[in-house]
Amino acid sequence: MSGISLKNISKSYKGTTIFNSINLEIEKGKIHGIIGPNGSGKSVLFKIICGFIFPDSGEISVKGQDIGKSKRFPENTGIIIDRPGYIANKTGYENLKELALINNKISDSQIKSTMEIVGLKSSLTEKVKNYSLGMKQKLAIAQAIMENQQLLILDEPFNALDVDSVKNIRELLLKYKNEGRTILITSHNNEDINILCDHVYRINNENLEQVY
């Protein structure tokens, strides 16, 4: 069964074509990797799926809902695209608490346990402005998973993580797949793609081709 469907998606920026009538069917409960060189459009593709930007033409459906039409954004989706913005003078926990208040679905203890899962001490009093890049990346992962989101769209989730943290997050994503969640990732590290992905697609010459 398809969790995400892209039909004849085209997108151009300032006269440069990024996608030319691409099609993609993403199966539920699998990890799908999107690869391609810098500037090929991986982040743009994710933003289109998330409803952050609109294609010039074509249709996007996520879990049966037309994104940009019946739904502005896909529901129950955890997202890392670019680097999330945070309130610099608040702690990691305080930032996650602010985000959790939007949907008001999870308890304080669930926020704290999510921080521990990704390798952040929930009791840490350090402000986010003083976080290392790796700590900020863990915070980004925490916000993407803390509400038990069933669709995860993760653009370079392993950036700035140390070896032990990469291993931890890989194991976490495989666990989520086994629970039936659908995951899209990009990574410049072939090992991430090879270990995690059931299917891989390469952006090449304005098109999307399946590698396996």
Buried (B, 14 or more C-beta within 10 A) or exposed (E): EBBBBBBEBBBEEEEEEBBBEBEBBBBBBBBBBBBBEEEBBBBBBBBBBBBBBEBEEBBBBBBEBEBBEEBEBBEBBBBBBEBBEBEEEBBBBBBBBEBBEEEEEBEEEBBBEBBEBBBBEBEBEEBBEEBEEBBBBBBBBBBBBBBBBBBBBBBBBBBBBEEEBBEBBBEBBBEBBEEEBBBBBBBBEEEBBEBBBEBBBBBEEBEBEEEE
